[in-house]
Amino acid sequence: MSAPTLARGTATLAGPPDRRSPFTGTAALVRLAARRDRVLVPVWWGVFAFLAYGSAAATVGLYPDEASRRLIAETVNGNLSLIALYGPVADPTSIGQIAMFKLTTFGAALVGLLAIVLVVRHTRAEEEAGRTELVGAGATGRWAPLAAALLTVGGTAVVLALVTAAGLVGAGLDASGSLSFGLAWAVTGLAFAGVAAITAQLAPTARAATGLASGVLGAAYVLRAVADTSPGGDLVWLRWLSPVGWAQEVHAFSQPRWAVGLLGLTLAGGLAIVAFGLLERRDLGAGMLPERTGTAGAGRDLTGAFGLALRLHRPTFLGWTVGVVLLGSMLGTLVSNIDGFLSGPMAEAFLALGGEKGLVEAFLATEWALIGVFISAYAVQAVLRLRGEELHRRADLLLVTPLSRLRWAASHVVVALGGAVALLVLGGLAAGASTAGALGDPVWFGAVLGAAVVQVPAVAVLAGLTMLAIGLLPRFASALAWGVLVAFLLIGEVGPLLEWPAWLLDLSPFAHTPQLPGSDVSVGALVGLAAVAAVLMAAGLAAFRRRDLE
C-alpha cells in the first residue's frame, strides 16, 4: 500500500478533521453560568444597590445647603487617611459626591473583587474540578468557557450599574449622576474581569488565580491612594494607571466623563486577547506558572489534624493580619480630626448609630461594630475552607487514616475561630495604640482594645452559622454563610438610619454586642451570644458527622 493511500485510510479511521470554531458552545455555557449564578449574582446586585441607596438616603438630608457641604468636603480633603481610604471630594458643592465619596473607589474595588471571583469560578475552578474536560468532550470550542465567563461578568457589571443607578435615583440623587456612578463601578468590574482571565491561565489552582488577581486589585487601590495623597497633587496622574482610579475620573455627580467607560472596555478587551493567547499555549488543567514542590518530609507541625489546619489557614490569616493592623492604625488619625469630620447632623447620625457618652466614643463604637462584621468575613471564609477540602476530595485521603471525621472538622473550626480572635486582638492593639497616641491619653488604649474584644461572641456566632450550614445544607453552605453575613451588615449599618423595626435589628448578633467605648458592658448579652455560638457549632459538627461526604 502506498503512503498516500495509507494516509487517506488513517484519516478515514480518525474521522473528519475538527472544524469547530473555538467559540462553539459559548451561548450554551453562558446560559449554564446564568443558571449556576441565579441566586449569587442577584443577591450581589441587591447588596450593591442597597448599599448605594442606604448611603445616599442617609446623607442627602444631612447637608441641605452649600455651606454645610463645603465644610464636610474641606474636612475630608484635609485628612490624608480618609483620602487614602476613599479618595477626595472633587466637587464640594455636589451632594452626590458628598454622599458617595466613601463608595466611589471602595465600592468599585468590591465590584472588581466580585468580577474576579466570578471569572475564576467559571474558568479555573471548573477546570480544576474536571468539568471543563467533560464539557470539552462535546460540541464545545476550546475558547468557549473563557468567552462565556467574560460575557457573563460583563453582563453582570452592566446590570449592577443599572440597578445601582436606580437605587441612587430612588434616594433622591439626579439621574445623570446616578448613571455615571454606576458606570464608574462597571468600568472597574470590566477591567478586573480581564485581569482574572489572565491569572486563570497563569495559576494552576482557583485559589492561586484569585489570589494573584486580588493582589493586582490591591496594588491598583494602593496606586490610587498614592496618587490622591501625593503632596500638591504632583502624582495625581498615577490615578489614570489604576482601574480603581478610573472610578474617580468618571466625575459622577459633577461633570460626568462618559468616555472613561471606554478605558474599561479597552483594557478588558486587550487582556482578554492575551488570556486567549495563553489558553492556546497551555495544557488543559495546567497553569503557565509552575507549581511549587513541597519538602521531602513533613515537619512536626504536620503530625496532627490541628497542625495541618494551621498550615492551611496560615497564608490567609497573614494576609488578613496586615489589612486589619493597617486599618486599626488608621483609626487614630481619624479620631484626631473627629470634631471637624463629625459635626452637626453627621454627629447626630454617629451618636444614633453607636454610643451614648461622647462623639469620640460614638465614632469608635460605630467603627468597631463595622470592623467586627469585617473580621466575621474571615471567620466565614476560614470555616468554609472545611467545605473546600471536602469538595476537592482531600478530606477522603485524611479520613481513611485513624483520624476521625469530628476531629478533622473541629480542627478547622477551632483554627478559624482562633484566627478571628487573634485578628480582633491585633486590630485592637494597633487601634488602641494609634488612638492613645493621637489623643494623648493612654486610657484610650484599654478602651479601644476592649471595644475589639467584645466583638468575639458575635463573630463566633457567624462561624457557628457557617458550620451549621456545612453540616445541614452543604451544597448551599457558601451562599447561605455569605448571605447571612451581608444581611447582618445591612441590618447594622443601614437599619438604624432607615428606622427599621426593632425585631429586625435584633436579628443581628452584633446588635447585642456592647457599643464600646461609651456604654456599659452587658455580660449577660456576651454570655448569651457565646452560648448560641457554641450550640450552633456543636449542631453543625454533629450534622457533619452523620451525613455522607460529597
C-alpha positions in Angstrom: 0.0 0.0 0.0 1.4 3.4 -1.0 2.0 6.1 1.5 -0.8 8.4 0.2 -3.3 5.5 0.3 -2.2 4.7 3.9 -2.6 8.4 4.9 -6.1 8.5 3.4 -7.1 5.4 5.3 -5.7 6.6 8.6 -7.7 9.9 8.1 -10.9 8.0 7.4 -10.4 5.9 10.6 -9.7 9.0 12.7 -12.8 10.8 11.4 -13.1 14.1 9.7 -10.9 17.0 11.0 -12.4 19.2 13.7 -13.6 22.3 12.0 -15.5 23.7 15.0 -15.0 27.4 15.9 -13.1 27.8 19.1 -16.1 29.7 20.4 -18.6 26.9 19.6 -20.9 26.4 22.6 -20.4 29.8 24.1 -24.1 30.7 24.3 -24.9 27.4 26.0 -22.2 28.0 28.6 -23.4 31.5 29.2 -26.9 30.0 30.0 -25.3 27.4 32.2 -23.3 30.1 34.1 -26.5 32.2 34.5 -28.3 29.2 35.9 -25.4 28.5 38.4 -25.4 32.1 39.5 -29.2 32.6 39.6 -29.0 33.2 43.3 -25.5 34.5 43.9 -25.5 37.3 41.3 -29.0 38.8 42.0 -28.1 38.8 45.7 -25.0 40.9 45.0 -26.9 43.2 42.7 -29.3 43.8 45.6 -26.4 44.3 48.1 -24.6 46.9 45.9 -27.8 48.7 45.0 -28.9 48.7 48.6 -25.6 49.9 49.9 -25.6 52.8 47.4 -29.2 53.6 48.2 -28.6 53.5 52.0 -25.5 55.7 51.8 -27.3 58.3 49.7 -30.6 58.2 51.6 -28.7 58.7 54.9 -26.7 61.7 53.6 -29.0 63.7 51.4 -30.9 65.3 54.3 -27.8 65.9 56.4 -26.3 68.6 54.2 -29.1 70.7 52.8 -27.1 73.8 51.8 -23.8 74.5 50.1 -22.1 75.8 53.2 -22.5 72.5 55.1 -21.3 70.6 52.0 -18.2 72.7 51.7 -17.5 72.2 55.4 -17.6 68.4 55.2 -15.7 68.4 51.9 -12.9 70.6 53.4 -12.7 68.2 56.4 -12.5 65.1 54.2 -9.9 66.7 51.9 -7.8 67.8 54.8 -7.5 64.3 56.2 -4.9 62.2 54.4 -6.1 58.9 56.0 -9.6 59.5 54.6 -8.2 60.4 51.2 -6.0 57.3 51.2 -9.0 55.1 52.0 -11.7 56.6 49.9 -10.3 59.4 47.7 -11.0 63.2 47.9 -14.3 65.0 47.3 -13.7 66.7 43.9 -16.8 69.0 43.9 -17.6 70.3 47.4 -21.0 71.7 46.2 -22.3 68.3 44.9 -24.5 66.4 47.4 -24.0 63.3 45.3 -20.2 63.4 45.7 -20.6 64.1 49.4 -23.0 61.2 49.8 -21.0 58.7 47.7 -17.3 59.7 48.3 -16.8 56.6 50.5 -18.3 54.2 48.0 -16.7 55.6 44.8 -13.4 53.8 45.0 -14.1 51.4 47.8 -17.3 50.2 46.2 -15.5 50.0 42.8 -12.8 47.8 44.4 -15.6 45.5 45.7 -17.1 45.3 42.2 -13.7 44.4 40.9 -13.4 41.6 43.5 -16.8 40.3 42.5 -15.7 40.2 38.9 -12.5 38.3 39.8 -14.4 35.7 41.8 -16.9 35.1 39.0 -14.3 34.8 36.2 -12.2 32.3 38.3 -15.4 30.4 39.3 -16.4 29.8 35.7 -12.9 29.1 34.3 -10.0 27.8 36.5 -12.3 26.4 39.2 -14.3 24.4 36.6 -11.1 23.2 35.1 -9.7 22.2 38.4 -12.8 20.2 39.2 -12.6 18.4 35.9 -15.9 19.7 34.5 -14.2 21.7 31.7 -12.8 18.5 30.4 -16.2 16.9 30.3 -17.7 19.9 28.6 -14.9 20.0 26.1 -15.6 16.4 25.1 -18.8 17.6 23.5 -19.5 20.2 20.8 -17.7 22.9 22.7 -14.8 25.0 21.4 -11.5 25.5 23.3 -12.2 29.2 23.9 -15.9 28.8 24.8 -15.6 28.5 28.7 -13.4 31.7 28.9 -15.6 33.6 26.5 -18.7 32.6 28.4 -17.2 33.7 31.7 -16.2 37.1 30.3 -19.6 37.6 28.8 -21.3 36.6 32.0 -19.3 39.0 34.1 -19.7 41.8 31.5 -23.5 41.4 31.7 -23.3 41.2 35.5 -21.4 44.5 35.6 -23.8 46.3 33.3 -26.9 45.2 35.2 -25.2 46.1 38.5 -24.5 49.6 37.2 -28.2 50.0 36.2 -29.7 48.7 39.5 -27.2 50.9 41.4 -28.2 53.9 39.4 -31.9 53.1 40.1 -31.2 52.9 43.8 -29.4 56.3 43.8 -32.3 57.9 41.9 -34.7 56.4 44.4 -32.6 58.0 47.2 -33.1 61.5 45.6 -29.9 61.9 43.5 -30.1 63.1 39.9 -30.4 60.5 37.1 -27.4 61.6 35.1 -25.0 61.5 38.0 -26.5 58.2 39.2 -25.9 56.6 35.8 -22.4 57.9 35.7 -21.8 56.5 39.2 -23.0 53.1 38.0 -20.7 53.4 35.1 -17.8 54.1 37.4 -18.3 50.8 39.2 -18.9 48.9 35.9 -15.6 50.2 34.5 -13.6 48.7 37.4 -15.5 45.4 37.2 -14.8 45.0 33.5 -11.1 45.8 33.9 -10.6 43.2 36.6 -12.6 40.6 34.7 -9.8 40.8 32.2 -7.1 40.6 34.9 -8.8 37.4 36.3 -9.0 35.9 32.8 -5.2 36.1 32.6 -4.5 34.9 36.2 -6.8 31.9 35.5 -4.4 30.9 32.7 -1.3 31.6 34.8 -2.1 29.9 38.1 -2.6 26.1 38.5 -5.4 26.4 41.0 -8.5 28.6 41.5 -7.2 29.8 44.9 -3.9 30.9 43.4 -5.7 32.6 40.4 -8.0 34.5 42.8 -5.0 35.5 45.0 -3.0 36.8 42.0 -5.9 38.8 40.7 -6.7 40.1 44.1 -3.1 41.2 44.5 -3.3 43.2 41.3 -6.5 44.8 42.7 -4.8 45.7 45.9 -1.9 47.2 44.1 -4.3 49.3 41.9 -6.0 50.5 45.1 -2.7 51.5 46.7 -1.6 53.2 43.5 -4.7 55.3 43.5 -4.1 56.1 47.2 -0.6 57.3 46.4 -1.9 59.5 43.6 -4.5 61.1 45.8 -2.2 61.7 48.8 0.8 63.0 46.9 2.0 66.4 48.1 0.5 69.2 46.0 -1.1 66.6 43.7 2.2 66.0 41.9 1.4 62.3 41.3 -2.3 62.6 40.6 -1.7 61.4 37.1 -1.0 58.0 38.5 -4.7 57.7 39.0 -5.0 57.0 35.3 -2.8 53.9 35.7 -5.2 52.4 38.1 -8.6 50.9 37.1 -9.8 51.8 40.6 -8.8 55.4 40.0 -10.9 55.5 36.8 -14.0 55.3 39.0 -13.0 58.8 40.3 -12.2 60.1 36.9 -15.7 59.5 35.8 -16.6 62.5 37.9 -20.0 61.3 38.8 -22.4 64.0 40.1 -20.1 66.7 38.8 -19.3 66.8 35.1 -19.6 63.1 34.1 -17.0 61.8 31.7 -18.8 59.0 29.9 -15.8 58.3 27.7 -13.9 56.9 30.7 -16.0 53.8 30.3 -14.1 53.1 27.1 -11.0 52.5 29.2 -12.6 49.6 31.0 -13.8 48.1 27.7 -10.4 48.6 26.0 -8.4 47.1 28.9 -10.8 44.2 29.3 -10.7 43.5 25.6 -6.9 43.7 25.5 -6.5 41.5 28.5 -9.0 39.0 27.1 -6.9 38.7 23.9 -3.8 38.0 25.9 -5.8 35.4 28.0 -7.0 33.6 24.9 -3.4 33.5 23.6 -2.2 32.0 26.9 -5.0 29.5 26.8 -3.8 28.2 23.5 -0.3 27.7 24.9 -1.0 25.6 27.9 -2.4 22.1 28.5 -5.9 21.6 30.0 -5.6 21.5 33.8 -2.2 23.1 33.9 -1.1 26.7 34.5 1.6 28.7 32.9 3.3 29.2 36.2 5.0 26.1 37.7 3.6 24.7 40.9 5.9 24.8 43.9 7.2 21.4 45.1 7.0 20.6 48.8 9.7 19.3 51.1 10.6 15.7 51.0 9.4 15.1 54.6 6.7 16.7 56.8 7.7 18.8 59.8 6.5 18.2 63.3 3.7 20.7 62.9 2.0 18.5 60.4 1.7 15.4 62.6 -1.9 16.0 63.5 -5.2 17.5 62.3 -4.7 20.8 64.0 -1.2 21.2 62.7 -2.5 20.7 59.2 -5.3 23.1 59.7 -2.9 25.7 61.0 -0.7 25.3 57.9 -3.6 25.5 55.5 -5.1 28.7 57.1 -1.7 30.4 57.6 -1.4 32.3 54.3 -5.0 33.7 54.5 -4.5 34.7 58.1 -1.3 36.5 57.5 -2.9 38.5 54.6 -5.8 39.5 56.9 -3.4 40.4 59.7 -1.7 43.0 57.5 -5.0 44.6 56.5 -6.5 44.6 60.0 -3.4 46.1 61.6 -3.2 48.8 59.0 -6.9 49.6 59.4 -6.6 49.7 63.2 -3.6 52.0 62.9 -5.5 54.5 60.8 -8.3 54.9 63.4 -6.0 57.2 65.4 -5.6 59.7 62.6 -9.4 59.7 62.0 -10.1 60.3 65.7 -7.6 63.2 65.8 -9.8 65.2 63.4 -13.2 64.0 64.7 -14.5 67.4 65.6 -14.1 68.6 62.0 -15.3 65.5 60.3 -18.4 64.8 62.5 -20.3 68.0 63.2 -24.0 68.9 63.2 -26.3 66.4 61.6 -23.4 63.9 60.9 -22.5 63.9 64.6 -26.1 63.1 65.4 -26.1 60.3 63.0 -23.0 58.7 64.6 -24.5 59.2 68.0 -27.6 57.4 66.9 -25.5 54.5 65.5 -23.0 53.8 68.1 -22.6 55.4 71.5 -24.0 57.5 74.4 -21.3 59.4 76.1 -19.4 61.4 73.6 -18.6 62.0 70.0 -15.2 60.1 70.1 -16.8 57.1 71.9 -19.7 57.1 69.4 -17.3 57.2 66.4 -15.1 54.4 67.8 -18.0 52.2 68.7 -19.5 52.6 65.3 -16.2 51.8 63.6 -15.6 48.7 65.7 -19.1 47.5 65.0 -18.2 47.6 61.3 -14.8 46.1 61.8 -16.4 43.3 63.8 -18.5 42.4 60.7 -15.5 42.7 58.5 -13.5 40.2 60.6 -16.5 37.9 60.6 -15.8 37.6 56.9 -12.5 36.0 57.8 -14.3 33.6 60.1 -16.8 32.6 57.4 -14.0 32.2 54.8 -11.9 30.1 57.2 -14.7 27.8 58.2 -15.7 27.3 54.5 -12.2 26.0 53.9 -13.5 22.8 55.5 -16.1 22.6 52.7 -13.5 23.2 50.1 -11.3 20.4 51.4 -14.3 18.1 51.2 -15.3 19.1 47.6 -11.7 18.6 46.3 -11.6 15.1 47.9 -8.7 15.9 50.1 -10.8 15.0 53.1 -11.1 11.5 51.7 -7.4 11.0 51.9 -7.3 12.1 55.5 -10.3 10.2 56.7 -9.1 6.8 55.5 -6.5 7.1 58.3 -7.4 6.7 62.0 -8.3 10.5 62.0 -12.0 10.8 63.0 -14.3 13.0 61.0 -15.3 15.0 64.0 -11.7 15.8 65.0 -10.9 16.8 61.4 -13.8 19.2 61.2 -13.3 20.6 64.7 -9.7 21.4 63.8 -10.8 23.8 61.0 -13.5 25.4 63.2 -11.1 25.9 66.1 -8.3 27.3 63.9 -10.8 29.6 62.1 -12.3 31.0 65.3 -8.9 31.3 66.9 -7.7 33.3 63.9 -10.7 35.6 64.1 -10.0 36.2 67.8 -6.3 36.9 67.0 -7.3 39.4 64.3 -9.6 41.3 66.7 -6.9 41.4 69.4 -4.2 42.6 66.9 -6.5 45.1 65.4 -7.5 46.3 68.9 -3.8 46.7 69.9 -3.0 48.7 66.8 -6.1 50.9 67.0 -5.6 51.4 70.8 -2.0 52.5 70.3 -2.8 54.9 67.5 -5.8 56.3 69.3 -4.0 56.8 72.6 -1.1 58.5 70.7 -3.4 60.7 68.7 -5.5 61.9 71.8 -2.5 61.9 74.1 -4.2 59.8 76.8 -3.1 56.2 77.5 -6.6 55.4 78.9 -7.8 55.1 75.3 -5.5 52.1 74.7 -7.5 49.8 77.0 -10.9 51.3 76.0 -10.3 50.6 72.3 -8.8 47.1 73.0 -12.0 46.3 74.9 -14.1 47.5 72.0 -12.3 45.0 69.8 -12.5 42.0 72.3 -16.3 42.3 72.9 -16.8 41.6 69.2 -15.6 38.0 69.7 -19.0 36.3 70.6 -20.8 37.9 67.6 -18.0 36.7 65.3 -18.3 33.3 66.8 -22.0 33.2 66.0 -21.2 33.7 62.3 -18.6 30.9 62.5 -21.2 28.7 64.1 -23.8 29.5 61.5 -21.3 28.7 58.8 -20.6 25.3 60.4 -24.3 24.6 60.7 -24.8 25.3 57.0 -21.9 22.9 56.1 -23.4 20.2 58.3 -27.1 20.5 57.2 -27.0 22.1 53.7 -23.5 21.6 52.3 -24.4 22.4 48.7 -25.7 25.8 49.7 -23.3 26.4 52.6 -21.2 29.1 50.9 -24.2 31.1 49.6 -26.0 30.9 53.0 -23.0 31.9 55.0 -22.1 34.9 52.9 -25.8 35.9 52.5 -26.3 35.9 56.3 -23.1 38.0 56.8 -24.3 40.6 54.2 -27.7 40.7 55.8 -26.2 41.4 59.2 -24.0 44.1 57.7 -27.1 45.8 56.1 -29.1 45.5 59.3 -26.4 47.1 61.4 -25.2 49.8 59.1 -28.4 50.9 57.3 -31.2 49.7 59.6 -30.9 52.4 62.3 -30.7 55.2 59.7 -33.8 53.9 57.9 -35.6 53.2 61.2 -36.2 49.5 60.6 -38.3 47.8 63.3 -36.5 46.7 66.5 -37.3 43.0 66.0 -35.4 43.1 62.6 -32.4 44.9 64.1 -32.2 42.3 66.9 -31.7 39.5 64.4 -28.1 40.5 64.0 -25.8 39.2 66.8 -23.9 42.5 66.5 -27.0 44.3 67.8 -26.4 42.6 71.1 -22.7 43.5 71.3 -21.9 46.3 73.8 -21.2 49.5 72.0 -17.7 50.2 73.4 -16.3 52.6 74.3 -19.1 54.7 75.6 -21.7 52.3 77.1 -21.9 49.7 79.8 -20.8 46.1 79.3 -23.7 43.6 79.3 -22.1 40.4 80.5 -25.4 38.6 80.0 -25.6 39.5 76.3 -22.0 38.4 75.7 -22.6 35.1 77.5 -25.8 34.6 75.6 -24.0 35.1 72.3 -21.2 32.8 73.3 -23.8 30.1 74.2 -25.6 30.5 70.9 -22.3 30.2 69.0 -21.4 27.0 71.0 -24.8 25.4 70.2 -24.5 26.3 66.5 -21.0 24.8 66.3 -22.0 21.7 68.1 -25.1 21.2 66.0 -23.1 21.8 62.8 -20.4 19.3 63.8 -23.0 16.7 64.8 -24.8 17.1 61.5 -21.5 16.9 59.6 -20.5 13.7 61.4 -23.8 12.0 60.4 -24.0 13.0 56.7 -22.2 11.5 53.8 -19.2 13.2 52.3 -19.7 14.7 48.8 
